[in-house]
Amino acid sequence: MVSIPRLRQSFCGCTLETSSLIIAWLGVLGAAFQLLLGACLFGVFYDYMRDEMMKKHMSEQQLEAALLSVRVSAAIMFVIYSASLAIDTMLLVGIYKKNHCLMTPWIILCGAGCALGMLAVVITFFASFGNPALLVAVILQGAALAFGVYCFLLVYSYYAQIKEERLMNDARFKPLGE
C-alpha cells in the first residue's frame, strides 16, 4: 500500500489548519465566481447565438434544436460549478468543525484531479515532440499541477491530523460498560 506523504506546516510557515482554511476559502470564492460568471456568460452567449442563427434564416425547428444544445451545455456546467461550490463549502465547514468526514469529498476530488493532471502533462509532453510550441503548455501545466499537488498535500495532511486526533479521543473515552 502506498502512503501519501504528509507535511508538518506550509511553505510560508502557516499551520496546516491556516493553510487549509486559505485553500478552502479560495475554493469557495472561486467556485462562487465561476457560478456567477457562468450564468452571466450564458445569458450573453445564448442571446448572441439566437441572433446569429436568426440572421442565417434557420427554420424554427433547427433554431430550437441548436438552442436546446446550448441550454443543455449550460445546465451541465451549472451542475458542475454547483457541485464544486458544495464540495468546497464542505471542506470549509469540515476545517472549522474539525470533521474529517466533511473534508473527504474534497480530498477525493482533488486527488482525482491531480491524477488526471499528471496524465495531461504526460500526454502533452509526448505531443510536444511533434510541435515544439506545446512545450510551453507542458511547462504551464506542470506548474499548475505542482501547485495543485501542494494544495492537496496540505489539506490531506490536516485531514490526517484531524482523523488521528479523533481516533485517539474515541479510544480514550470509551463507555464504562465495555
N, C-alpha and C positions, 0 to 999 in steps of 0.2 A: 504494500500500500504506500502510495506516495503522499508525503505530508507537505502541506503548504507552509512555506516559511512565514514566520511571524516577526513583526517589528516591535521594538520597545517604545519608540517615540517617532515622531515625524522628522523629516529632514530639517524643517525650520525650528525644531526644538519644542513644538507643541506636544501636549499629551495626546494619546490615541483618541481619547474622548473628544477633545477640542478639534482635532483633525477630522474625525468622523463627522462631527457637527458641521464643520465648514463644508465638507463634501456633500452632506445631506442637504444643507440649505442651498448650496449652489445647484444641486439637482432639482430641488423643488422649484426654485425660481426659474431655472432653465426650462423645466417641463411646462410650467405655467406660461412662460413667454412663448414657447413653441405652440402651445394650445391656442393662445390668443392670436399670435401671428398667423398660424394656420387658418383660423377662422376668417381673419381679415383677408388674407390672400385668396381663400376660396371664393369669397364674395366677389372680389375684383376679377379673378380668373374666370369664374362662371359667367359673369356679365360679358366679359371680353369674348369668350368662346361663343356665347349665344349670338352676339352682334356679328362676329366674323362669319358664323355659319349662315346667318340670315342674309348677309351680303352675297354669299355664294348661291343664294336661291335654292337651298336644300328643301326637300319635301318635309312636311311636318313630322312624318314618321322617322326619317333619317335624323332630323334635328333632335327629337325626343330620345332616340337611341344613343346618340352621341352625348347628350347632356346627362343621360342616365349613367353612363360610364364615368363621367366627371363626378357626379354625386356619390356613386359607389366608392370611387377612389378617395374622395374626401371623407366619407364615413369610415373607411378603413384607417385612414390617417388619424381621424378623431379618436377612434378606439385605441390606437397605439399610443397616442400622446396622453390620453386619459389614464391608460394603464401605467404608463411611465410616471405620471404625476402621483398616482395612488401608491406605487411601489416606493417612490422617493419619499412620500409622506410617511409611509410605514417605517422606512429607515429612520427618519427624523424622530418619530414617536418612540421607536424602539431604543434609540440612543438616549432620549430624555428619560424614559422609564426603565432603562437598563434591562430591556426584554429582548433576549437574543432571538426569540421566535419571530418577532416583527421584523428583524433585520434579515432573516433568511431569504425572502424573495429577492431582495436587492443583491445579496451575495451570489445567489444562483444566476440571476440575470447578468450581473457584471462579469462573473466567471465565464459564462457562455459568450458574452460579447468579446471578452479578451481572447478566447479560443478562436472565434471567428475572425477577429482582428489579426491574429497570428497567421491564420490561413490566407487572409487577404494580402498580407505583406509578402508571404512566400510566393503566392501566385503573381503578384505584381513584380516581384523581383525577377522571376523567370521570364515574364513578359518583357521586362526591360532589356533583355538580351537582343530582342528584335527591334526595339525602339528605345534608344538611349534617353529620350526625353522623359520616359517613365521612371527613370532613376530618381528624379526629384520627388515623384509621387511616393516612391518606396521610402525615401528619407522622411517625408512628412507623415506617412502612415506609421513608420517606425517610431517617430517622436510621439505621435498621438497614442500609439499602443503602449509605449513606455509609461506615459502619464496615466493611462487607464489601469495598467497593471499596478502601478504605485498606489493609486487610489484604492484599488481592490485590496491590496495587501494591508493598507492602513485600516480600512473598515473591517476586514477579516480578522486582523489582529485584535481589534477592540471587541469584535463579536466573540472570538475565542476566549478572551479575558473575562467577559461577562458570563459566558457559559460556564467556565471553570468556577467562578465565584458562586454562581447559582448552585452548581453541583456540590460544592463544599458546604454551602449553607444548608442545602437539603439533607446532606449526610449528617451534619452536626445537630440538626433539630428534628430528629425522628420522634414520633409519638412514644410515650412511655410504655404502651402495651406491646410494642414489638420487640 
